[in-house]
Amino acid sequence: MFGYLRFILANIVLLSHTGLSPEWGNLGATSVTIFYMLSGFVITNILNKFSQKKERIIDNFYIDRVLRIFPLYIITLILYSIYFLNFDLNFSIISFLQNLILIPCNYIKDPMIPVSWSLALEFQMFIIMPFIHKNRVLFYMLGFISIIIFFMSNLSYLDKFSWGYYKLPGVIFIFLTGSIIAQPKKNIIEICLPVSISLISCVGLLLIELGFIERGGFQSEVLLGTSLGVPLIMLLKGSKKLIFNSELGSMSYSIFLIHYLFIFIFKRYNLNYFSYNLLIFSLSLFFSIMIYYLIEKRITNWRLNLN
């Protein structure tokens, strides 16, 4: 079922970028927040699997994540580069290399793939996670510090956009919440902690919407994501896999990466892309299906065989 969830979240992000979001806020930001939590869940499951084999755990984890992220990312980056070169739009080798590395994309201005900032943040978490996975003191210490940073950003002591959404220190706790849910053996504190974070997020969201806390950035959207992410992942954790689950999960990544290229093209030719939501979705879906069966499926099979 997680493949279906990822597919839905990716398309909510797509629709939010084409202007289809409620007046209340940007549901794309809520979807990205749930992606953070889901990523923590997936990372932990992978590390647990490699830990059982007790061989080159960190090496195998990094190889797995690089093969999952970079082949499709590089293909998509090349397509964006062709677009930028064709229209002579602020393209440079330095900019291309910065984007190719991926890791700094949530610190550079206007990355070539606009959504790559969140992928960069996720990859930064990939780097950290193997070192705190078994070290529970460091795990909870980082989570506590992250909550403090997020709390301070919500109270406007820190920039709401940067430290409550775009930068890793303020959202590490969201990844770690997903990680706790994934743990097969949990004590009473670990059982209650994700639920507590979900409930506290609900209270925080209510205080913002009632005007007790000044609203800014994507704080309401992020709090909604942390509120919904916990019950969603807990509910789907034990569910049976449905047909096309893995395919939809894989295609969600392609849709997430490619859809903004079609938005760029529509804007370039002065088309009202807000009226072409269905076409942008269809083009992104077609691209994701093509890439999945031509390239990604083979890479996935190879990656799984390495494991």
C-alpha positions, 0 to 999 in steps of 0.5 A, a space after each residue: 500500500 505504500 506505493 499507492 500512498 507515494 503515488 498519491 502524494 507525488 500527484 498532490 505535489 504536482 497539482 499544487 505546483 499547477 495551482 490546484 491547492 485549497 485557499 487554506 494552504 499548500 497541500 504539496 508541502 503537507 505531502 512533502 512532510 509525509 514523504 519525510 516521515 515515510 522516508 525515515 520508515 523506509 530507511 530504517 527497514 532497509 538498515 534493519 534488513 542489512 543489519 541481519 546480514 551483518 556484512 558491510 551494512 553502511 556500504 550496502 546501504 549507501 550503494 542501495 540509496 545511490 542506485 535508487 536516487 541518482 540514475 533517474 535523477 541524472 536522466 531528469 537533470 539532463 532533460 532539464 539542462 537541455 531545456 535550459 540550454 535551448 532557451 539560454 536560461 542561466 545555465 552554467 557548468 558550475 550550476 549543473 555540477 552543483 545540481 548533479 551533486 544533489 546534496 547542496 540543492 536545498 542551500 543553492 538558489 533556484 535549483 535546476 529541478 525545483 523540487 530537488 531541494 527536498 530530495 537533497 534534504 532526504 539524501 542528507 538524512 541518508 548520510 546521517 542515518 546509518 550512524 544513529 540507527 543503533 545509537 539510541 542516545 544520539 538518535 533521541 538527542 538529534 530528535 530532541 534538538 530538531 524539535 526545539 529548532 522546529 518549535 523556535 521556528 514556529 514561534 518566529 525566533 528562527 526563519 519559518 521557511 528555512 528551519 521549519 521546512 527547507 533545512 534538515 535540522 528543523 525536520 530531522 524529528 519527522 524522519 526519526 518519527 517514521 524510523 521509530 514506527 518501523 522498529 520491530 521491537 519497541 518499548 512503551 515510550 517508543 510506542 507512545 512517542 509517534 502518537 504523541 508527536 501526531 497529537 501535539 502537531 494537531 494541537 499546534 495546528 489548532 493554535 495557529 488556525 485560531 490565531 494564538 500563534 502567528 502563521 507563516 511559512 508552511 508551518 500549518 502544512 507541515 503540522 498537518 503532515 506530521 499529524 496525518 503521517 503517523 496514523 497513515 504509516 501505522 495503518 499501512 504498515 501491516 497492510 497487504 500489498 496490492 497489485 501495482 503497488 511497487 510500480 506506482 511507488 517507483 513511478 511516483 519518483 519520476 512524476 515528482 521529478 519531471 512534472 516541473 519541466 512540463 510546467 516550465 514548457 507551458 510557461 515558456 510558450 505562454 500557455 496557461 498551465 493552471 488550465 492544463 492540469 490534466 495534460 501536465 499530469 498525463 505527460 508526467 504519468 506517460 514519462 514515468 511509465 516509459 522510464 519505469 519499464 525502459 530503465 528504472 525496473 532494470 535498475 531496481 532488479 539489479 539493486 535488489 539482486 545486489 542486496 
